[in-house]
């Protein structure tokens, strides 16, 4: 472990390696049964995270007579959907600038669809009475270094030319909102982000699906897919699902479509949560607007307040394990927790002495363009969406909607998007993949330490359209 002040480590003495969002929440639903035997349905959804639940819900809303079954290898929301920070963003492209660099001619449409998507999420939450603490807070992206300010100004000007309403705040303005000595400036986006309790959103979507007649089977691992003359068979250990169509919402777990494997790698992201802040501590940091916060560097932290004024603090490290293994033992990392705690105390030195109560990690499905992509297989009877790279709380609904469009052979402005029709560049095979990712991470770290200047390796990736910047 790199040198960490022993005083910093004392802040972790009460931390439990546990997922904050699942800690004794009375709204957690009863488990669903395991699939035993053979069943038949119109649509089988594999995966019960956000993407899978949105797929099932939208499918039933579009056609209440359509029979829909979800099969989930663990429990509903056990993956990234229950482990994220709860930032529900309008962006469908992991940020405007990432999308603009890849889909410049489509960004006006993508921006509008993203806003409509976020509005639809809020409408769904209200319609089904989902208690997920949805609150429009907006987001502040904070420049902690002088070199980051120019990028914020350029982004603000460009986004406003597309009809957004963002502004750059100076040092006094940002520190008046959230008091950190590191802050130099910030990009303020007042209506592009809402905060939610991610687990409660999962559970609410689950209840809405069940209410509409969706059948959910948990602890049911899908082993393989088989095409028949008029449908698909989804094989599981104790049974099978015969379906006309299959939607794969497997996120970071290995896709059942082999050719999709080369486009996605899993990286682990970690978070800490503090004990509730006292009134005096809250006064010392301000933060009366409860905005979602993130940093403007290539590697960045994100942070927010919970309903009880705890601070969730995460990000920066993105850990890739050789051969892209996804295992439960990777969901905790003592060294990363120590670095997160140290960065937290550098950002809020007035909170020295506060205790961290929870720490956990989760895998993110990353692709080379940092935004979702879609595909079809088995003659169009199977569709998939992968590669969200974070910000999936909001964009998964759009991902699900497009997946249904593809399965139903719908021609609309969503399916005509280049973003939907084109795949990202694939990653190389191992061990080149591991070397590629490590060199890229090292280069990004060097760029952050060198006024944002990108070395030859990052410039090459930019030229190839990879543009790794987070």
C-alpha positions in Angstrom: 0.0 0.0 0.0 1.2 3.5 -0.8 2.0 5.6 2.2 -1.2 6.7 4.0 -1.2 8.8 7.2 -2.1 6.5 10.1 -4.5 9.2 11.3 -6.4 8.8 8.0 -6.8 5.1 8.7 -8.4 5.7 12.1 -11.4 7.1 10.2 -11.9 3.6 8.8 -11.9 1.8 12.2 -15.7 1.6 12.3 -16.2 0.8 8.6 -18.1 -2.4 7.7 -17.5 -4.0 4.3 -21.2 -3.7 3.5 -23.5 -2.2 0.9 -25.0 0.9 2.5 -28.2 0.9 0.3 -29.1 -2.6 1.5 -28.5 -2.0 5.2 -31.7 -3.0 7.1 -34.1 -1.3 4.6 -37.7 -2.3 5.4 -38.7 -1.8 1.7 -36.6 -4.7 0.5 -39.1 -7.1 -1.1 -39.4 -10.8 -0.4 -37.3 -13.0 -2.7 -38.7 -14.5 -5.9 -38.6 -18.2 -6.6 -36.0 -20.2 -8.5 -37.2 -21.5 -11.9 -38.0 -25.1 -11.6 -39.3 -26.9 -14.8 -40.1 -25.6 -18.2 -42.2 -22.4 -18.9 -43.3 -20.5 -22.0 -43.4 -16.8 -22.6 -43.4 -14.1 -25.3 -40.4 -12.3 -24.0 -37.7 -13.6 -21.7 -35.4 -11.0 -20.1 -32.1 -12.2 -18.7 -31.0 -10.0 -15.8 -33.0 -8.2 -13.1 -31.0 -5.0 -12.8 -32.2 -1.6 -14.1 -31.9 -2.7 -17.8 -33.8 -5.9 -17.3 -36.5 -4.3 -15.1 -37.0 -1.4 -17.5 -37.2 -3.8 -20.4 -39.9 -5.9 -18.8 -41.9 -2.8 -17.5 -41.9 -1.0 -20.8 -42.8 -4.2 -22.7 -45.9 -4.7 -20.5 -46.8 -1.0 -20.7 -46.6 -1.2 -24.5 -48.6 -4.4 -24.7 -50.3 -5.6 -21.5 -51.1 -8.9 -23.2 -47.5 -9.8 -23.8 -46.2 -12.4 -21.4 -42.9 -11.5 -19.9 -40.5 -13.5 -17.7 -37.3 -12.3 -16.0 -34.6 -14.7 -14.9 -31.8 -13.4 -12.6 -28.8 -15.4 -11.5 -28.7 -13.8 -8.1 -31.2 -11.4 -6.6 -32.9 -8.4 -8.1 -30.5 -5.5 -8.2 -27.5 -7.5 -6.8 -25.1 -6.1 -9.4 -24.3 -2.5 -10.4 -28.0 -1.4 -10.1 -27.9 -1.7 -6.3 -24.3 -0.6 -5.9 -24.0 2.8 -7.6 -24.0 6.3 -6.1 -27.5 7.1 -7.2 -26.7 9.8 -9.8 -29.6 9.7 -12.3 -28.3 11.7 -15.3 -30.0 12.8 -18.5 -26.8 11.9 -20.4 -27.0 8.9 -22.7 -23.3 9.1 -23.7 -21.5 9.3 -20.3 -21.3 13.1 -20.5 -21.9 15.6 -23.3 -18.3 16.0 -24.4 -17.8 12.2 -24.7 -20.9 12.0 -26.9 -20.0 15.1 -28.9 -16.6 13.7 -29.7 -18.2 10.6 -31.2 -21.7 11.5 -32.4 -21.4 15.2 -33.2 -24.1 15.2 -35.9 -26.5 13.4 -33.7 -26.0 15.2 -30.4 -29.1 17.5 -30.8 -31.3 14.4 -31.0 -29.4 12.5 -28.4 -29.7 15.4 -26.0 -33.4 15.7 -26.5 -33.9 12.0 -26.1 -31.9 12.0 -22.9 -34.0 14.8 -21.4 -37.2 13.0 -22.4 -35.8 9.7 -20.9 -35.1 11.4 -17.5 -38.6 13.0 -17.5 -40.1 9.5 -18.2 -38.1 8.0 -15.3 -39.6 10.7 -13.0 -43.1 10.0 -14.4 -42.7 6.3 -13.8 -41.6 6.8 -10.3 -44.7 9.0 -9.6 -47.1 6.7 -11.4 -46.1 3.6 -9.5 -45.5 5.4 -6.2 -41.8 4.3 -6.0 -40.3 5.5 -2.8 -36.7 6.0 -3.9 -36.1 9.5 -2.6 -35.9 11.0 -6.1 -34.8 14.6 -5.9 -33.8 17.1 -8.5 -30.6 18.5 -7.2 -28.6 19.3 -10.3 -24.8 18.6 -10.5 -21.6 20.5 -9.9 -18.5 19.3 -11.7 -15.6 20.8 -9.8 -12.2 21.9 -11.0 -9.6 21.3 -8.3 -6.8 22.4 -10.7 -6.4 25.6 -12.8 -5.9 23.6 -16.0 -9.4 22.1 -15.7 -11.2 25.4 -15.8 -10.7 26.0 -19.6 -12.4 22.7 -20.3 -15.4 23.6 -18.2 -15.8 26.9 -20.0 -15.5 25.3 -23.4 -18.1 22.6 -22.4 -20.5 25.2 -21.1 -20.3 27.3 -24.3 -20.9 24.2 -26.4 -23.7 22.8 -24.4 -25.5 26.1 -24.2 -25.3 26.3 -28.0 -27.4 23.0 -28.0 -30.0 24.6 -25.7 -28.7 23.5 -22.3 -28.6 25.9 -19.4 -25.3 25.5 -17.7 -22.8 28.0 -16.2 -19.3 28.1 -14.9 -19.0 29.2 -11.2 -15.9 31.0 -10.0 -13.9 30.0 -6.8 -15.9 32.2 -4.5 -19.2 31.0 -5.9 -18.5 27.3 -5.7 -16.9 27.5 -2.2 -20.0 29.4 -1.0 -22.1 26.4 -2.2 -19.8 23.6 -1.0 -16.9 24.7 1.2 -13.8 22.9 0.1 -10.4 24.6 0.0 -9.5 22.5 -3.2 -12.3 24.0 -5.4 -11.2 26.5 -8.0 -14.3 26.6 -10.2 -17.3 24.4 -11.2 -19.7 23.7 -14.0 -23.2 24.0 -12.7 -25.9 22.0 -14.4 -29.2 22.7 -12.6 -31.5 20.3 -14.3 -29.5 17.5 -15.8 -29.2 15.2 -12.7 -31.4 13.8 -10.0 -30.4 11.8 -7.0 -32.1 8.5 -6.0 -31.7 5.7 -3.6 -30.5 3.1 -6.2 -31.7 0.0 -4.3 -35.1 1.4 -3.6 -35.4 2.3 -7.3 -34.6 -1.3 -8.2 -37.2 -2.6 -5.7 -39.8 -0.2 -6.9 -39.3 -1.2 -10.5 -39.5 -4.8 -9.4 -42.9 -4.2 -7.7 -44.2 -2.4 -10.7 -43.2 -5.3 -13.0 -44.9 -7.8 -10.7 -48.0 -5.6 -10.5 -48.3 -5.7 -14.3 -47.9 -9.5 -14.4 -44.2 -10.0 -15.1 -42.9 -13.2 -13.6 -39.5 -13.0 -11.9 -37.3 -15.9 -11.1 -34.2 -15.3 -8.9 -31.2 -17.5 -8.2 -31.6 -18.9 -11.7 -28.4 -18.9 -13.8 -28.8 -19.0 -17.6 -26.4 -21.6 -18.9 -26.9 -21.2 -22.7 -29.3 -20.2 -25.5 -30.8 -22.5 -28.1 -32.5 -21.4 -31.3 -35.4 -23.4 -32.5 -37.4 -23.1 -35.7 -39.8 -20.6 -34.2 -38.2 -19.3 -31.1 -35.5 -19.5 -28.4 -34.9 -21.8 -25.5 -33.2 -20.2 -22.4 -31.6 -23.1 -20.5 -31.2 -22.9 -16.7 -30.0 -25.6 -14.2 -33.4 -26.8 -13.2 -35.6 -25.8 -16.2 -35.9 -23.7 -19.3 -37.8 -20.8 -20.8 -39.2 -21.1 -24.3 -39.6 -17.6 -25.6 -40.4 -15.9 -28.9 -37.8 -13.2 -28.1 -35.0 -12.8 -25.6 -33.6 -9.5 -24.2 -30.1 -9.8 -22.6 -29.6 -7.4 -19.7 -26.5 -9.0 -18.2 -24.4 -5.8 -17.8 -20.9 -6.7 -16.6 -21.5 -10.5 -16.5 -20.3 -12.5 -19.5 -22.8 -12.1 -22.4 -24.6 -15.2 -23.7 -23.7 -13.9 -27.2 -20.0 -14.8 -27.5 -19.2 -12.2 -30.2 -20.1 -9.4 -27.7 -17.4 -10.4 -25.2 -14.6 -8.5 -27.1 -16.4 -5.1 -26.6 -16.7 -5.0 -22.8 -14.3 -5.2 -19.8 -15.3 -5.1 -16.1 -13.7 -2.5 -13.9 -14.3 -2.2 -10.2 -15.3 1.0 -8.6 -15.5 1.6 -4.8 -17.4 3.8 -2.4 -17.4 4.9 1.2 -20.2 6.4 3.3 -19.7 8.5 6.5 -21.8 8.6 9.6 -24.5 11.3 9.6 -23.1 14.8 9.8 -24.0 16.9 12.8 -25.5 20.3 12.3 -22.2 21.9 13.0 -20.5 19.7 10.4 -23.1 20.5 7.9 -22.7 24.2 8.6 -19.0 23.9 8.0 -19.3 22.5 4.5 -22.5 24.3 3.4 -24.0 22.2 0.6 -27.5 23.5 1.3 -28.5 22.6 -2.3 -27.7 18.9 -1.9 -26.2 18.9 -5.4 -24.5 15.9 -6.8 -20.8 16.6 -7.1 -18.0 15.2 -9.2 -14.5 16.3 -10.1 -13.3 17.5 -13.5 -10.1 15.5 -13.7 -9.6 12.5 -16.0 -9.7 10.4 -12.9 -12.4 11.8 -10.5 -14.3 11.3 -7.3 -18.1 11.7 -7.1 -20.0 12.5 -3.9 -23.4 13.2 -2.6 -25.5 13.5 0.5 -27.9 10.8 1.6 -31.3 11.5 3.1 -29.8 11.4 6.6 -26.9 13.8 5.6 -24.3 11.1 5.4 -21.8 11.6 2.6 -21.3 9.0 -0.1 -17.8 9.3 -1.6 -16.6 7.1 -4.4 -14.7 6.8 -7.7 -11.1 7.6 -8.9 -9.7 4.0 -9.0 -11.0 1.7 -11.7 -9.5 -1.7 -11.1 -9.3 -4.2 -13.9 -8.5 -7.8 -13.0 -6.7 -10.1 -15.4 -9.0 -11.8 -17.9 -11.8 -9.6 -16.7 -12.9 -11.8 -13.8 -16.0 -10.8 -11.9 -16.0 -12.2 -8.4 -17.6 -11.3 -5.1 -14.2 -11.2 -3.3 -13.3 -8.3 -5.6 -16.0 -6.2 -4.0 -13.8 -5.0 -1.2 -10.3 -3.4 -1.3 -8.6 -2.1 1.8 -6.0 -0.1 -0.2 -8.7 1.7 -2.2 -10.7 2.5 0.9 -7.6 4.1 2.4 -7.0 6.3 -0.7 -10.7 7.2 -0.8 -10.5 8.3 2.9 -7.4 10.3 2.3 -8.9 12.2 -0.7 -12.1 12.8 1.3 -10.2 14.5 4.1 -8.1 16.6 1.7 -11.4 17.8 0.2 -13.1 18.4 3.5 -10.4 18.9 6.1 -13.0 20.4 8.5 -14.5 16.9 8.8 -11.4 15.3 10.3 -12.5 12.8 12.9 -15.6 11.7 11.1 -16.2 7.9 10.9 -16.8 5.9 7.7 -19.5 3.3 8.3 -19.8 1.4 5.0 -17.5 0.5 2.2 -18.1 -1.6 -0.9 -17.2 -2.1 -4.5 -18.9 -3.2 -7.7 -18.1 -3.9 -11.3 -18.9 -1.5 -14.2 -19.2 -2.7 -17.8 -16.8 -0.5 -19.7 -16.5 -0.3 -23.5 -14.0 1.7 -25.6 -16.5 4.5 -26.3 -17.7 4.9 -22.7 -21.4 4.7 -23.7 -23.9 1.9 -24.3 -24.0 -0.1 -27.5 -26.6 -2.6 -28.9 -26.6 -5.7 -30.9 -28.8 -8.6 -32.2 -28.2 -12.3 -32.6 -30.0 -15.5 -33.5 -31.7 -14.0 -36.5 -33.0 -11.0 -34.6 -34.7 -13.0 -31.9 -32.1 -12.0 -29.3 -31.0 -8.4 -28.5 -28.5 -7.0 -26.0 -27.2 -3.7 -24.6 -23.9 -3.4 -22.9 -21.1 -0.9 -22.1 -22.8 1.8 -19.9 -19.5 2.7 -18.1 -21.3 4.3 -15.3 -24.3 6.7 -15.5 -26.5 3.7 -16.1 -29.1 4.7 -13.5 -30.7 6.9 -16.1 -29.5 5.6 -19.4 -30.6 2.0 -18.8 -34.2 3.0 -19.4 -33.2 4.2 -22.8 -31.1 1.1 -23.4 -34.1 -1.1 -22.6 -36.3 0.9 -24.9 -34.0 0.6 -27.8 -33.5 -3.1 -27.1 -37.3 -3.6 -27.4 -37.3 -1.6 -30.6 -34.7 -3.9 -32.1 -36.6 -7.0 -31.1 -39.9 -5.7 -32.4 -38.2 -4.4 -35.7 -39.3 -0.9 -35.0 -37.8 1.8 -37.3 -37.7 5.1 -35.4 -35.3 7.9 -34.5 -33.8 5.8 -31.8 -32.9 2.9 -33.9 -31.7 5.1 -36.7 -29.0 6.7 -34.5 -25.4 5.9 -35.4 -24.9 5.4 -31.6 -27.3 2.5 -31.8 -26.3 1.1 -35.2 -22.5 1.1 -34.7 -20.4 -0.9 -32.3 -17.4 0.5 -30.3 -13.9 -0.7 -31.2 -13.1 -4.0 -29.5 -10.5 -4.6 -26.9 -7.5 -6.8 -27.8 -7.3 -10.3 -26.5 -5.4 -11.2 -23.3 -2.7 -10.6 -22.2 -2.6 -7.6 -24.5 -5.9 -6.3 -23.0 -4.4 -6.3 -19.5 -1.3 -4.4 -20.7 -3.4 -2.0 -22.8 -5.6 -1.1 -19.9 -2.7 -0.7 -17.4 -0.7 1.5 -19.9 -3.8 3.6 -20.4 -4.5 4.0 -16.7 -0.9 5.0 -16.1 -1.1 7.6 -18.9 -4.3 9.1 -17.6 -2.8 9.4 -14.1 0.3 11.1 -15.6 -2.0 13.5 -17.5 -3.8 14.5 -14.4 -0.5 15.2 -12.7 0.9 17.1 -15.7 -1.7 19.9 -16.3 -3.9 17.6 -18.3 -1.3 17.1 -21.0 -1.9 13.8 -22.9 1.1 11.7 -23.8 1.7 10.0 -27.1 -0.2 6.9 -26.1 -3.3 8.8 -25.2 -3.0 10.9 -28.4 -2.9 7.7 -30.4 -6.1 6.5 -28.7 -7.7 9.8 -29.4 -6.7 9.4 -33.1 -8.3 6.0 -33.1 -11.5 7.3 -31.7 -11.1 5.6 -28.3 -10.5 8.8 -26.4 -10.0 7.3 -22.9 -10.5 10.2 -20.5 -12.0 8.8 -17.3 
